[in-house]
Amino acid sequence: MEELNKFLIIKEKPPIYKTKTGREKQRDNLIRIKSAVVAEELLELFFGN
């Protein structure tokens, strides 16, 4: 994930969402990757490793 953040320049703020209890939180990042496998595939796509 850190490698993608270094490669991409994102000027937007991460979205705000509501939890099940009704609290509002802001995501840490715009990019959400659910597995290390997907992250590795994306890095290969971008950097051609």
mmCIF file of the N, C-alpha and C atoms, coordinates in Angstrom:
data_MODEL
# 
_entry.id   MODEL 
# 
loop_
_atom_site.group_PDB 
_atom_site.id 
_atom_site.type_symbol 
_atom_site.label_atom_id 
_atom_site.label_alt_id 
_atom_site.label_comp_id 
_atom_site.label_asym_id 
_atom_site.label_entity_id 
_atom_site.label_seq_id 
_atom_site.pdbx_PDB_ins_code 
_atom_site.Cartn_x 
_atom_site.Cartn_y 
_atom_site.Cartn_z 
_atom_site.occupancy 
_atom_site.B_iso_or_equiv 
_atom_site.pdbx_formal_charge 
_atom_site.auth_seq_id 
_atom_site.auth_comp_id 
_atom_site.auth_asym_id 
_atom_site.auth_atom_id 
_atom_site.pdbx_PDB_model_num 
ATOM 1   N N  . MET A 1 1  ? 0.820   -1.188  0.000   1.00 0.00 ? 1  MET A N  1 
ATOM 2   C CA . MET A 1 1  ? 0.000   0.000   0.000   1.00 0.00 ? 1  MET A CA 1 
ATOM 3   C C  . MET A 1 1  ? 0.868   1.257   0.000   1.00 0.00 ? 1  MET A C  1 
ATOM 4   N N  . GLU A 1 2  ? 1.940   1.249   0.777   1.00 0.00 ? 2  GLU A N  1 
ATOM 5   C CA . GLU A 1 2  ? 2.805   2.422   0.832   1.00 0.00 ? 2  GLU A CA 1 
ATOM 6   C C  . GLU A 1 2  ? 3.431   2.721   -0.526  1.00 0.00 ? 2  GLU A C  1 
ATOM 7   N N  . GLU A 1 3  ? 3.757   1.663   -1.279  1.00 0.00 ? 3  GLU A N  1 
ATOM 8   C CA . GLU A 1 3  ? 4.344   1.867   -2.600  1.00 0.00 ? 3  GLU A CA 1 
ATOM 9   C C  . GLU A 1 3  ? 3.360   2.559   -3.533  1.00 0.00 ? 3  GLU A C  1 
ATOM 10  N N  . LEU A 1 4  ? 2.083   2.189   -3.441  1.00 0.00 ? 4  LEU A N  1 
ATOM 11  C CA . LEU A 1 4  ? 1.064   2.840   -4.275  1.00 0.00 ? 4  LEU A CA 1 
ATOM 12  C C  . LEU A 1 4  ? 0.906   4.302   -3.887  1.00 0.00 ? 4  LEU A C  1 
ATOM 13  N N  . ASN A 1 5  ? 0.946   4.594   -2.595  1.00 0.00 ? 5  ASN A N  1 
ATOM 14  C CA . ASN A 1 5  ? 0.823   5.984   -2.153  1.00 0.00 ? 5  ASN A CA 1 
ATOM 15  C C  . ASN A 1 5  ? 1.983   6.831   -2.640  1.00 0.00 ? 5  ASN A C  1 
ATOM 16  N N  . LYS A 1 6  ? 3.170   6.256   -2.746  1.00 0.00 ? 6  LYS A N  1 
ATOM 17  C CA . LYS A 1 6  ? 4.322   6.995   -3.259  1.00 0.00 ? 6  LYS A CA 1 
ATOM 18  C C  . LYS A 1 6  ? 4.174   7.262   -4.756  1.00 0.00 ? 6  LYS A C  1 
ATOM 19  N N  . PHE A 1 7  ? 3.561   6.329   -5.464  1.00 0.00 ? 7  PHE A N  1 
ATOM 20  C CA . PHE A 1 7  ? 3.420   6.422   -6.913  1.00 0.00 ? 7  PHE A CA 1 
ATOM 21  C C  . PHE A 1 7  ? 2.288   7.361   -7.322  1.00 0.00 ? 7  PHE A C  1 
ATOM 22  N N  . LEU A 1 8  ? 1.178   7.305   -6.601  1.00 0.00 ? 8  LEU A N  1 
ATOM 23  C CA . LEU A 1 8  ? -0.006  8.092   -6.947  1.00 0.00 ? 8  LEU A CA 1 
ATOM 24  C C  . LEU A 1 8  ? -0.025  9.417   -6.194  1.00 0.00 ? 8  LEU A C  1 
ATOM 25  N N  . ILE A 1 9  ? -0.460  10.462  -6.856  1.00 0.00 ? 9  ILE A N  1 
ATOM 26  C CA . ILE A 1 9  ? -0.649  11.754  -6.208  1.00 0.00 ? 9  ILE A CA 1 
ATOM 27  C C  . ILE A 1 9  ? -2.150  12.005  -6.165  1.00 0.00 ? 9  ILE A C  1 
ATOM 28  N N  . ILE A 1 10 ? -2.701  11.936  -4.969  1.00 0.00 ? 10 ILE A N  1 
ATOM 29  C CA . ILE A 1 10 ? -4.145  12.106  -4.800  1.00 0.00 ? 10 ILE A CA 1 
ATOM 30  C C  . ILE A 1 10 ? -4.369  13.373  -3.985  1.00 0.00 ? 10 ILE A C  1 
ATOM 31  N N  . LYS A 1 11 ? -5.113  14.311  -4.560  1.00 0.00 ? 11 LYS A N  1 
ATOM 32  C CA . LYS A 1 11 ? -5.329  15.598  -3.902  1.00 0.00 ? 11 LYS A CA 1 
ATOM 33  C C  . LYS A 1 11 ? -6.673  15.677  -3.182  1.00 0.00 ? 11 LYS A C  1 
ATOM 34  N N  . GLU A 1 12 ? -7.458  14.624  -3.247  1.00 0.00 ? 12 GLU A N  1 
ATOM 35  C CA . GLU A 1 12 ? -8.754  14.609  -2.573  1.00 0.00 ? 12 GLU A CA 1 
ATOM 36  C C  . GLU A 1 12 ? -8.600  14.161  -1.130  1.00 0.00 ? 12 GLU A C  1 
ATOM 37  N N  . LYS A 1 13 ? -9.547  14.584  -0.298  1.00 0.00 ? 13 LYS A N  1 
ATOM 38  C CA . LYS A 1 13 ? -9.581  14.079  1.069   1.00 0.00 ? 13 LYS A CA 1 
ATOM 39  C C  . LYS A 1 13 ? -10.289 12.724  1.058   1.00 0.00 ? 13 LYS A C  1 
ATOM 40  N N  . PRO A 1 14 ? -9.891  11.823  1.937   1.00 0.00 ? 14 PRO A N  1 
ATOM 41  C CA . PRO A 1 14 ? -10.593 10.538  2.023   1.00 0.00 ? 14 PRO A CA 1 
ATOM 42  C C  . PRO A 1 14 ? -12.052 10.749  2.431   1.00 0.00 ? 14 PRO A C  1 
ATOM 43  N N  . PRO A 1 15 ? -12.939 9.840   2.015   1.00 0.00 ? 15 PRO A N  1 
ATOM 44  C CA . PRO A 1 15 ? -14.361 10.009  2.300   1.00 0.00 ? 15 PRO A CA 1 
ATOM 45  C C  . PRO A 1 15 ? -14.697 9.841   3.781   1.00 0.00 ? 15 PRO A C  1 
ATOM 46  N N  . ILE A 1 16 ? -15.806 10.446  4.174   1.00 0.00 ? 16 ILE A N  1 
ATOM 47  C CA . ILE A 1 16 ? -16.344 10.297  5.526   1.00 0.00 ? 16 ILE A CA 1 
ATOM 48  C C  . ILE A 1 16 ? -17.452 9.259   5.451   1.00 0.00 ? 16 ILE A C  1 
ATOM 49  N N  . TYR A 1 17 ? -17.504 8.395   6.444   1.00 0.00 ? 17 TYR A N  1 
ATOM 50  C CA . TYR A 1 17 ? -18.528 7.356   6.464   1.00 0.00 ? 17 TYR A CA 1 
ATOM 51  C C  . TYR A 1 17 ? -19.119 7.261   7.862   1.00 0.00 ? 17 TYR A C  1 
ATOM 52  N N  . LYS A 1 18 ? -20.284 6.638   7.972   1.00 0.00 ? 18 LYS A N  1 
ATOM 53  C CA . LYS A 1 18 ? -20.930 6.442   9.265   1.00 0.00 ? 18 LYS A CA 1 
ATOM 54  C C  . LYS A 1 18 ? -20.741 5.006   9.722   1.00 0.00 ? 18 LYS A C  1 
ATOM 55  N N  . THR A 1 19 ? -20.438 4.850   11.002  1.00 0.00 ? 19 THR A N  1 
ATOM 56  C CA . THR A 1 19 ? -20.305 3.518   11.579  1.00 0.00 ? 19 THR A CA 1 
ATOM 57  C C  . THR A 1 19 ? -21.696 2.985   11.919  1.00 0.00 ? 19 THR A C  1 
ATOM 58  N N  . LYS A 1 20 ? -21.754 1.735   12.359  1.00 0.00 ? 20 LYS A N  1 
ATOM 59  C CA . LYS A 1 20 ? -23.038 1.136   12.742  1.00 0.00 ? 20 LYS A CA 1 
ATOM 60  C C  . LYS A 1 20 ? -23.681 1.877   13.905  1.00 0.00 ? 20 LYS A C  1 
ATOM 61  N N  . THR A 1 21 ? -22.848 2.494   14.749  1.00 0.00 ? 21 THR A N  1 
ATOM 62  C CA . THR A 1 21 ? -23.376 3.224   15.906  1.00 0.00 ? 21 THR A CA 1 
ATOM 63  C C  . THR A 1 21 ? -23.743 4.664   15.570  1.00 0.00 ? 21 THR A C  1 
ATOM 64  N N  . GLY A 1 22 ? -23.520 5.087   14.324  1.00 0.00 ? 22 GLY A N  1 
ATOM 65  C CA . GLY A 1 22 ? -23.899 6.421   13.892  1.00 0.00 ? 22 GLY A CA 1 
ATOM 66  C C  . GLY A 1 22 ? -22.789 7.459   13.967  1.00 0.00 ? 22 GLY A C  1 
ATOM 67  N N  . ARG A 1 23 ? -21.602 7.052   14.412  1.00 0.00 ? 23 ARG A N  1 
ATOM 68  C CA . ARG A 1 23 ? -20.475 7.986   14.460  1.00 0.00 ? 23 ARG A CA 1 
ATOM 69  C C  . ARG A 1 23 ? -19.925 8.214   13.057  1.00 0.00 ? 23 ARG A C  1 
ATOM 70  N N  . GLU A 1 24 ? -19.450 9.423   12.803  1.00 0.00 ? 24 GLU A N  1 
ATOM 71  C CA . GLU A 1 24 ? -18.827 9.722   11.512  1.00 0.00 ? 24 GLU A CA 1 
ATOM 72  C C  . GLU A 1 24 ? -17.318 9.604   11.644  1.00 0.00 ? 24 GLU A C  1 
ATOM 73  N N  . LYS A 1 25 ? -16.721 8.920   10.685  1.00 0.00 ? 25 LYS A N  1 
ATOM 74  C CA . LYS A 1 25 ? -15.266 8.751   10.656  1.00 0.00 ? 25 LYS A CA 1 
ATOM 75  C C  . LYS A 1 25 ? -14.773 9.061   9.255   1.00 0.00 ? 25 LYS A C  1 
ATOM 76  N N  . GLN A 1 26 ? -13.508 9.440   9.172   1.00 0.00 ? 26 GLN A N  1 
ATOM 77  C CA . GLN A 1 26 ? -12.901 9.679   7.864   1.00 0.00 ? 26 GLN A CA 1 
ATOM 78  C C  . GLN A 1 26 ? -11.891 8.574   7.599   1.00 0.00 ? 26 GLN A C  1 
ATOM 79  N N  . ARG A 1 27 ? -11.940 8.040   6.407   1.00 0.00 ? 27 ARG A N  1 
ATOM 80  C CA . ARG A 1 27 ? -11.004 6.977   6.046   1.00 0.00 ? 27 ARG A CA 1 
ATOM 81  C C  . ARG A 1 27 ? -9.576  7.517   6.066   1.00 0.00 ? 27 ARG A C  1 
ATOM 82  N N  . ASP A 1 28 ? -8.620  6.622   6.286   1.00 0.00 ? 28 ASP A N  1 
ATOM 83  C CA . ASP A 1 28 ? -7.212  7.013   6.300   1.00 0.00 ? 28 ASP A CA 1 
ATOM 84  C C  . ASP A 1 28 ? -6.697  7.273   4.895   1.00 0.00 ? 28 ASP A C  1 
ATOM 85  N N  . ASN A 1 29 ? -7.320  6.617   3.905   1.00 0.00 ? 29 ASN A N  1 
ATOM 86  C CA . ASN A 1 29 ? -6.782  6.637   2.562   1.00 0.00 ? 29 ASN A CA 1 
ATOM 87  C C  . ASN A 1 29 ? -7.920  6.481   1.562   1.00 0.00 ? 29 ASN A C  1 
ATOM 88  N N  . LEU A 1 30 ? -7.740  6.969   0.350   1.00 0.00 ? 30 LEU A N  1 
ATOM 89  C CA . LEU A 1 30 ? -8.740  6.768   -0.697  1.00 0.00 ? 30 LEU A CA 1 
ATOM 90  C C  . LEU A 1 30 ? -8.669  5.367   -1.287  1.00 0.00 ? 30 LEU A C  1 
ATOM 91  N N  . ILE A 1 31 ? -7.482  4.780   -1.229  1.00 0.00 ? 31 ILE A N  1 
ATOM 92  C CA . ILE A 1 31 ? -7.287  3.457   -1.815  1.00 0.00 ? 31 ILE A CA 1 
ATOM 93  C C  . ILE A 1 31 ? -7.534  2.411   -0.745  1.00 0.00 ? 31 ILE A C  1 
ATOM 94  N N  . ARG A 1 32 ? -8.402  1.460   -1.046  1.00 0.00 ? 32 ARG A N  1 
ATOM 95  C CA . ARG A 1 32 ? -8.656  0.364   -0.111  1.00 0.00 ? 32 ARG A CA 1 
ATOM 96  C C  . ARG A 1 32 ? -8.341  -0.937  -0.817  1.00 0.00 ? 32 ARG A C  1 
ATOM 97  N N  . ILE A 1 33 ? -7.432  -1.675  -0.259  1.00 0.00 ? 33 ILE A N  1 
ATOM 98  C CA . ILE A 1 33 ? -7.062  -2.973  -0.819  1.00 0.00 ? 33 ILE A CA 1 
ATOM 99  C C  . ILE A 1 33 ? -7.358  -4.024  0.235   1.00 0.00 ? 33 ILE A C  1 
ATOM 100 N N  . LYS A 1 34 ? -8.150  -5.033  -0.157  1.00 0.00 ? 34 LYS A N  1 
ATOM 101 C CA . LYS A 1 34 ? -8.595  -6.020  0.814   1.00 0.00 ? 34 LYS A CA 1 
ATOM 102 C C  . LYS A 1 34 ? -7.630  -7.172  1.009   1.00 0.00 ? 34 LYS A C  1 
ATOM 103 N N  . SER A 1 35 ? -6.694  -7.357  0.109   1.00 0.00 ? 35 SER A N  1 
ATOM 104 C CA . SER A 1 35 ? -5.767  -8.469  0.298   1.00 0.00 ? 35 SER A CA 1 
ATOM 105 C C  . SER A 1 35 ? -4.387  -8.123  -0.232  1.00 0.00 ? 35 SER A C  1 
ATOM 106 N N  . ALA A 1 36 ? -3.396  -8.788  0.322   1.00 0.00 ? 36 ALA A N  1 
ATOM 107 C CA . ALA A 1 36 ? -2.022  -8.567  -0.121  1.00 0.00 ? 36 ALA A CA 1 
ATOM 108 C C  . ALA A 1 36 ? -1.833  -9.031  -1.559  1.00 0.00 ? 36 ALA A C  1 
ATOM 109 N N  . VAL A 1 37 ? -2.597  -10.036 -1.977  1.00 0.00 ? 37 VAL A N  1 
ATOM 110 C CA . VAL A 1 37 ? -2.487  -10.548 -3.345  1.00 0.00 ? 37 VAL A CA 1 
ATOM 111 C C  . VAL A 1 37 ? -2.881  -9.462  -4.340  1.00 0.00 ? 37 VAL A C  1 
ATOM 112 N N  . VAL A 1 38 ? -3.968  -8.775  -4.081  1.00 0.00 ? 38 VAL A N  1 
ATOM 113 C CA . VAL A 1 38 ? -4.424  -7.699  -4.964  1.00 0.00 ? 38 VAL A CA 1 
ATOM 114 C C  . VAL A 1 38 ? -3.389  -6.580  -4.977  1.00 0.00 ? 38 VAL A C  1 
ATOM 115 N N  . ALA A 1 39 ? -2.826  -6.261  -3.831  1.00 0.00 ? 39 ALA A N  1 
ATOM 116 C CA . ALA A 1 39 ? -1.811  -5.213  -3.755  1.00 0.00 ? 39 ALA A CA 1 
ATOM 117 C C  . ALA A 1 39 ? -0.597  -5.576  -4.599  1.00 0.00 ? 39 ALA A C  1 
ATOM 118 N N  . GLU A 1 40 ? -0.154  -6.813  -4.506  1.00 0.00 ? 40 GLU A N  1 
ATOM 119 C CA . GLU A 1 40 ? 0.995   -7.257  -5.300  1.00 0.00 ? 40 GLU A CA 1 
ATOM 120 C C  . GLU A 1 40 ? 0.697   -7.174  -6.794  1.00 0.00 ? 40 GLU A C  1 
ATOM 121 N N  . GLU A 1 41 ? -0.518  -7.565  -7.196  1.00 0.00 ? 41 GLU A N  1 
ATOM 122 C CA . GLU A 1 41 ? -0.894  -7.507  -8.610  1.00 0.00 ? 41 GLU A CA 1 
ATOM 123 C C  . GLU A 1 41 ? -0.911  -6.064  -9.110  1.00 0.00 ? 41 GLU A C  1 
ATOM 124 N N  . LEU A 1 42 ? -1.415  -5.151  -8.297  1.00 0.00 ? 42 LEU A N  1 
ATOM 125 C CA . LEU A 1 42 ? -1.438  -3.740  -8.692  1.00 0.00 ? 42 LEU A CA 1 
ATOM 126 C C  . LEU A 1 42 ? -0.027  -3.180  -8.830  1.00 0.00 ? 42 LEU A C  1 
ATOM 127 N N  . LEU A 1 43 ? 0.843   -3.540  -7.901  1.00 0.00 ? 43 LEU A N  1 
ATOM 128 C CA . LEU A 1 43 ? 2.227   -3.070  -7.985  1.00 0.00 ? 43 LEU A CA 1 
ATOM 129 C C  . LEU A 1 43 ? 2.911   -3.594  -9.237  1.00 0.00 ? 43 LEU A C  1 
ATOM 130 N N  . GLU A 1 44 ? 2.647   -4.849  -9.576  1.00 0.00 ? 44 GLU A N  1 
ATOM 131 C CA . GLU A 1 44 ? 3.216   -5.410  -10.806 1.00 0.00 ? 44 GLU A CA 1 
ATOM 132 C C  . GLU A 1 44 ? 2.702   -4.664  -12.027 1.00 0.00 ? 44 GLU A C  1 
ATOM 133 N N  . LEU A 1 45 ? 1.417   -4.325  -12.018 1.00 0.00 ? 45 LEU A N  1 
ATOM 134 C CA . LEU A 1 45 ? 0.833   -3.578  -13.130 1.00 0.00 ? 45 LEU A CA 1 
ATOM 135 C C  . LEU A 1 45 ? 1.496   -2.210  -13.288 1.00 0.00 ? 45 LEU A C  1 
ATOM 136 N N  . PHE A 1 46 ? 1.647   -1.484  -12.182 1.00 0.00 ? 46 PHE A N  1 
ATOM 137 C CA . PHE A 1 46 ? 2.208   -0.139  -12.231 1.00 0.00 ? 46 PHE A CA 1 
ATOM 138 C C  . PHE A 1 46 ? 3.699   -0.130  -12.513 1.00 0.00 ? 46 PHE A C  1 
ATOM 139 N N  . PHE A 1 47 ? 4.432   -1.021  -11.847 1.00 0.00 ? 47 PHE A N  1 
ATOM 140 C CA . PHE A 1 47 ? 5.890   -0.955  -11.903 1.00 0.00 ? 47 PHE A CA 1 
ATOM 141 C C  . PHE A 1 47 ? 6.521   -2.021  -12.780 1.00 0.00 ? 47 PHE A C  1 
ATOM 142 N N  . GLY A 1 48 ? 5.731   -3.009  -13.205 1.00 0.00 ? 48 GLY A N  1 
ATOM 143 C CA . GLY A 1 48 ? 6.237   -4.038  -14.099 1.00 0.00 ? 48 GLY A CA 1 
ATOM 144 C C  . GLY A 1 48 ? 7.297   -4.938  -13.503 1.00 0.00 ? 48 GLY A C  1 
ATOM 145 N N  . ASN A 1 49 ? 7.180   -5.234  -12.226 1.00 0.00 ? 49 ASN A N  1 
ATOM 146 C CA . ASN A 1 49 ? 8.177   -6.108  -11.565 1.00 0.00 ? 49 ASN A CA 1 
ATOM 147 C C  . ASN A 1 49 ? 8.018   -7.523  -12.015 1.00 0.00 ? 49 ASN A C  1 
# 
